[in-house]
């Protein structure tokens, strides 16, 4: 099969969800080796997931490795080029769904061993620590602006300074992973920091349709927050960058 941006975005996003939601499952499901590992383990696991998701996306044909509709939309606004938006977001959504299915398979006997519905849902999609739609939206909005501005800053070559060169391509994924880790540690305690619409939507669809024992509600009433917050945050982040001629 040919390497293409569509395949790269799909497989890279799948890896992010498999490793990212996989670490959540390892921490919150019963009778795993990582049970009760805590927030630091979860945020670190997500950071590593993003890092290697970017490498995988590059290897399978997506040099930009957006892996997130918020990033795709932000760069479309920043560059006034919307030609890849539908293709990339479609690939990202499919990849996120498939990654969630793989998490389900990986932890197959642990769903029955876990009684708490919220813990099972947490292995797929996000949920606020305190339910407050406006505050939850603002959390996702602010965190996504930080993500977009941070990614742009990492990619900034510094060509105006002759003593600085561009960041080597092999280093950038690690820096993006550190950025995601920082967001999770500092801003993620309110909503679980989706900062990526398909990271929440794809797995929430999977949670809805998979035969998970006693899974409870998929809580679709909250689903608009991790979709709208990151999208609007991405647009505002891109407009901020345009103001400074990025």
MORA-V873110 format. One record per residue. N is the residue number from 1. RES is the residue in three letters. SS is DSSP state (h for helix, s for strand, l for the rest). PSI is psi as a letter, one per 20 degrees, with the letter a starting at -180 (NA if undefined). OMEGA is omega in whole degrees, 0 to 359 (none if undefined). Layout:
n=N res=RES ss=SS psi=PSI omega=OMEGA
n=N res=RES ss=SS psi=PSI omega=OMEGA
This chain:
n=1 res=UNK ss=l psi=p omega=183
n=2 res=UNK ss=l psi=q omega=174
n=3 res=UNK ss=l psi=p omega=180
n=4 res=UNK ss=l psi=r omega=175
n=5 res=UNK ss=h psi=h omega=179
n=6 res=UNK ss=h psi=g omega=180
n=7 res=UNK ss=h psi=g omega=179
n=8 res=UNK ss=h psi=g omega=179
n=9 res=UNK ss=h psi=h omega=181
n=10 res=UNK ss=h psi=g omega=185
n=11 res=UNK ss=h psi=h omega=178
n=12 res=UNK ss=h psi=g omega=178
n=13 res=UNK ss=h psi=h omega=177
n=14 res=UNK ss=h psi=g omega=179
n=15 res=UNK ss=h psi=g omega=179
n=16 res=UNK ss=h psi=g omega=183
n=17 res=UNK ss=h psi=g omega=179
n=18 res=UNK ss=h psi=g omega=181
n=19 res=UNK ss=h psi=h omega=182
n=20 res=UNK ss=h psi=g omega=177
n=21 res=UNK ss=h psi=h omega=176
n=22 res=UNK ss=h psi=h omega=179
n=23 res=UNK ss=h psi=h omega=176
n=24 res=UNK ss=h psi=g omega=179
n=25 res=UNK ss=h psi=g omega=180
n=26 res=UNK ss=h psi=h omega=183
n=27 res=UNK ss=h psi=h omega=190
n=28 res=UNK ss=h psi=h omega=179
n=29 res=UNK ss=l psi=q omega=183
n=30 res=UNK ss=l psi=q omega=172
n=31 res=UNK ss=l psi=k omega=170
n=32 res=UNK ss=l psi=r omega=177
n=33 res=UNK ss=l psi=h omega=182
n=34 res=UNK ss=l psi=j omega=184
n=35 res=UNK ss=l psi=p omega=180
n=36 res=UNK ss=l psi=k omega=179
n=37 res=UNK ss=l psi=h omega=174
n=38 res=UNK ss=l psi=r omega=186
n=39 res=UNK ss=h psi=h omega=180
n=40 res=UNK ss=h psi=g omega=178
n=41 res=UNK ss=h psi=g omega=181
n=42 res=UNK ss=h psi=g omega=182
n=43 res=UNK ss=h psi=h omega=177
n=44 res=UNK ss=h psi=g omega=179
n=45 res=UNK ss=h psi=g omega=178
n=46 res=UNK ss=h psi=h omega=178
n=47 res=UNK ss=h psi=g omega=179
n=48 res=UNK ss=h psi=h omega=179
n=49 res=UNK ss=h psi=g omega=180
n=50 res=UNK ss=h psi=g omega=180
n=51 res=UNK ss=h psi=g omega=184
n=52 res=UNK ss=h psi=h omega=171
n=53 res=UNK ss=h psi=h omega=178
n=54 res=UNK ss=h psi=g omega=178
n=55 res=UNK ss=h psi=g omega=181
n=56 res=UNK ss=h psi=g omega=179
n=57 res=UNK ss=h psi=g omega=177
n=58 res=UNK ss=h psi=g omega=184
n=59 res=UNK ss=h psi=h omega=183
n=60 res=UNK ss=l psi=j omega=169
n=61 res=UNK ss=l psi=j omega=178
n=62 res=UNK ss=l psi=n omega=182
n=63 res=UNK ss=l psi=h omega=181
n=64 res=UNK ss=l psi=h omega=178
n=65 res=UNK ss=l psi=l omega=180
n=66 res=UNK ss=l psi=g omega=175
n=67 res=UNK ss=l psi=j omega=188
n=68 res=UNK ss=l psi=p omega=179
n=69 res=UNK ss=h psi=h omega=178
n=70 res=UNK ss=h psi=g omega=178
n=71 res=UNK ss=h psi=g omega=179
n=72 res=UNK ss=h psi=g omega=180
n=73 res=UNK ss=h psi=g omega=181
n=74 res=UNK ss=h psi=g omega=181
n=75 res=UNK ss=h psi=h omega=173
n=76 res=UNK ss=h psi=g omega=178
n=77 res=UNK ss=h psi=g omega=183
n=78 res=UNK ss=h psi=h omega=184
n=79 res=UNK ss=h psi=i omega=184
n=80 res=UNK ss=l psi=l omega=180
n=81 res=UNK ss=l psi=o omega=186
n=82 res=UNK ss=l psi=j omega=188
n=83 res=UNK ss=l psi=h omega=183
n=84 res=UNK ss=l psi=i omega=189
n=85 res=UNK ss=h psi=g omega=184
n=86 res=UNK ss=h psi=g omega=181
n=87 res=UNK ss=h psi=g omega=182
n=88 res=UNK ss=h psi=g omega=183
n=89 res=UNK ss=h psi=h omega=177
n=90 res=UNK ss=h psi=g omega=179
n=91 res=UNK ss=h psi=g omega=181
n=92 res=UNK ss=h psi=g omega=180
n=93 res=UNK ss=h psi=g omega=178
n=94 res=UNK ss=h psi=g omega=180
n=95 res=UNK ss=h psi=g omega=180
n=96 res=UNK ss=h psi=g omega=178
n=97 res=UNK ss=h psi=g omega=181
n=98 res=UNK ss=h psi=h omega=177
n=99 res=UNK ss=h psi=h omega=179
n=100 res=UNK ss=h psi=h omega=177
n=101 res=UNK ss=h psi=h omega=179
n=102 res=UNK ss=h psi=h omega=175
n=103 res=UNK ss=h psi=g omega=178
n=104 res=UNK ss=h psi=g omega=180
n=105 res=UNK ss=h psi=g omega=182
n=106 res=UNK ss=h psi=h omega=184
n=107 res=UNK ss=l psi=k omega=190
n=108 res=UNK ss=h psi=g omega=182
n=109 res=UNK ss=h psi=i omega=186
n=110 res=UNK ss=h psi=i omega=179
n=111 res=UNK ss=h psi=g omega=179
n=112 res=UNK ss=h psi=h omega=181
n=113 res=UNK ss=h psi=i omega=182
n=114 res=UNK ss=l psi=p omega=182
n=115 res=UNK ss=l psi=h omega=188
n=116 res=UNK ss=l psi=p omega=181
n=117 res=UNK ss=h psi=g omega=183
n=118 res=UNK ss=h psi=h omega=179
n=119 res=UNK ss=h psi=h omega=179
n=120 res=UNK ss=h psi=g omega=179
n=121 res=UNK ss=h psi=h omega=181
n=122 res=UNK ss=h psi=h omega=178
n=123 res=UNK ss=l psi=i omega=180
n=124 res=UNK ss=l psi=g omega=187
n=125 res=UNK ss=l psi=r omega=184
n=126 res=UNK ss=l psi=r omega=180
n=127 res=UNK ss=l psi=q omega=184
n=128 res=UNK ss=l psi=q omega=174
n=129 res=UNK ss=l psi=g omega=174
n=130 res=UNK ss=l psi=p omega=183
n=131 res=UNK ss=l psi=o omega=178
n=132 res=UNK ss=l psi=n omega=191
n=133 res=UNK ss=h psi=g omega=181
n=134 res=UNK ss=h psi=g omega=180
n=135 res=UNK ss=h psi=h omega=178
n=136 res=UNK ss=h psi=g omega=177
n=137 res=UNK ss=h psi=g omega=181
n=138 res=UNK ss=h psi=h omega=179
n=139 res=UNK ss=h psi=g omega=179
n=140 res=UNK ss=h psi=h omega=180
n=141 res=UNK ss=h psi=g omega=182
n=142 res=UNK ss=h psi=g omega=182
n=143 res=UNK ss=h psi=h omega=180
n=144 res=UNK ss=h psi=h omega=174
n=145 res=UNK ss=h psi=g omega=178
n=146 res=UNK ss=h psi=g omega=178
n=147 res=UNK ss=h psi=g omega=184
n=148 res=UNK ss=h psi=g omega=179
n=149 res=UNK ss=h psi=h omega=179
n=150 res=UNK ss=h psi=g omega=178
n=151 res=UNK ss=h psi=g omega=179
n=152 res=UNK ss=h psi=h omega=179
n=153 res=UNK ss=h psi=h omega=178
n=154 res=UNK ss=h psi=h omega=181
n=155 res=UNK ss=h psi=i omega=182
n=156 res=UNK ss=l psi=p omega=187
n=157 res=UNK ss=l psi=i omega=181
n=158 res=UNK ss=l psi=k omega=185
n=159 res=UNK ss=l psi=i omega=178
n=160 res=UNK ss=l psi=i omega=180
n=161 res=UNK ss=l psi=o omega=185
n=162 res=UNK ss=l psi=i omega=181
n=163 res=UNK ss=l psi=i omega=180
n=164 res=UNK ss=l psi=q omega=174
n=165 res=UNK ss=l psi=r omega=179
n=166 res=UNK ss=l psi=q omega=176
n=167 res=UNK ss=l psi=p omega=179
n=168 res=UNK ss=l psi=q omega=185
n=169 res=UNK ss=h psi=h omega=180
n=170 res=UNK ss=h psi=i omega=181
n=171 res=UNK ss=h psi=h omega=186
n=172 res=UNK ss=h psi=g omega=180
n=173 res=UNK ss=h psi=h omega=178
n=174 res=UNK ss=h psi=h omega=179
n=175 res=UNK ss=h psi=h omega=176
n=176 res=UNK ss=h psi=g omega=176
n=177 res=UNK ss=h psi=g omega=177
n=178 res=UNK ss=h psi=h omega=177
n=179 res=UNK ss=h psi=g omega=179
n=180 res=UNK ss=h psi=h omega=177
n=181 res=UNK ss=h psi=g omega=180
n=182 res=UNK ss=h psi=g omega=178
n=183 res=UNK ss=h psi=g omega=180
n=184 res=UNK ss=h psi=g omega=182
n=185 res=UNK ss=h psi=h omega=188
n=186 res=UNK ss=h psi=h omega=188
n=187 res=UNK ss=h psi=i omega=190
n=188 res=UNK ss=l psi=i omega=186
n=189 res=UNK ss=l psi=i omega=183
n=190 res=UNK ss=l psi=g omega=186
n=191 res=UNK ss=l psi=i omega=186
n=192 res=UNK ss=l psi=j omega=175
n=193 res=UNK ss=l psi=m omega=173
n=194 res=UNK ss=l psi=g omega=182
n=195 res=UNK ss=l psi=k omega=185
n=196 res=UNK ss=l psi=o omega=184
n=197 res=UNK ss=h psi=g omega=183
n=198 res=UNK ss=h psi=h omega=175
n=199 res=UNK ss=h psi=h omega=178
n=200 res=UNK ss=h psi=g omega=187
n=201 res=UNK ss=h psi=g omega=181
n=202 res=UNK ss=h psi=g omega=178
n=203 res=UNK ss=h psi=h omega=178
n=204 res=UNK ss=h psi=h omega=174
n=205 res=UNK ss=h psi=g omega=179
n=206 res=UNK ss=h psi=g omega=178
n=207 res=UNK ss=h psi=h omega=182
n=208 res=UNK ss=h psi=h omega=190
n=209 res=UNK ss=h psi=i omega=182
n=210 res=UNK ss=l psi=q omega=180
n=211 res=UNK ss=l psi=m omega=180
n=212 res=UNK ss=l psi=p omega=182
n=213 res=UNK ss=l psi=p omega=175
n=214 res=UNK ss=l psi=l omega=187
n=215 res=UNK ss=l psi=h omega=182
n=216 res=UNK ss=l psi=a omega=185
n=217 res=UNK ss=l psi=q omega=173
n=218 res=UNK ss=l psi=i omega=174
n=219 res=UNK ss=l psi=l omega=179
n=220 res=UNK ss=h psi=i omega=178
n=221 res=UNK ss=h psi=h omega=179
n=222 res=UNK ss=h psi=i omega=192
n=223 res=UNK ss=l psi=h omega=181
n=224 res=UNK ss=l psi=h omega=184
n=225 res=UNK ss=h psi=g omega=179
n=226 res=UNK ss=h psi=j omega=172
n=227 res=UNK ss=h psi=g omega=184
n=228 res=UNK ss=h psi=g omega=182
n=229 res=UNK ss=h psi=g omega=178
n=230 res=UNK ss=h psi=h omega=180
n=231 res=UNK ss=h psi=g omega=180
n=232 res=UNK ss=h psi=h omega=176
n=233 res=UNK ss=h psi=h omega=178
n=234 res=UNK ss=h psi=g omega=180
n=235 res=UNK ss=h psi=g omega=180
n=236 res=UNK ss=h psi=g omega=177
n=237 res=UNK ss=h psi=g omega=179
n=238 res=UNK ss=h psi=h omega=179
n=239 res=UNK ss=h psi=h omega=175
n=240 res=UNK ss=h psi=g omega=180
n=241 res=UNK ss=h psi=h omega=179
n=242 res=UNK ss=h psi=h omega=178
n=243 res=UNK ss=h psi=h omega=182
n=244 res=UNK ss=l psi=j omega=172
n=245 res=UNK ss=l psi=k omega=174
n=246 res=UNK ss=l psi=NA omega=none
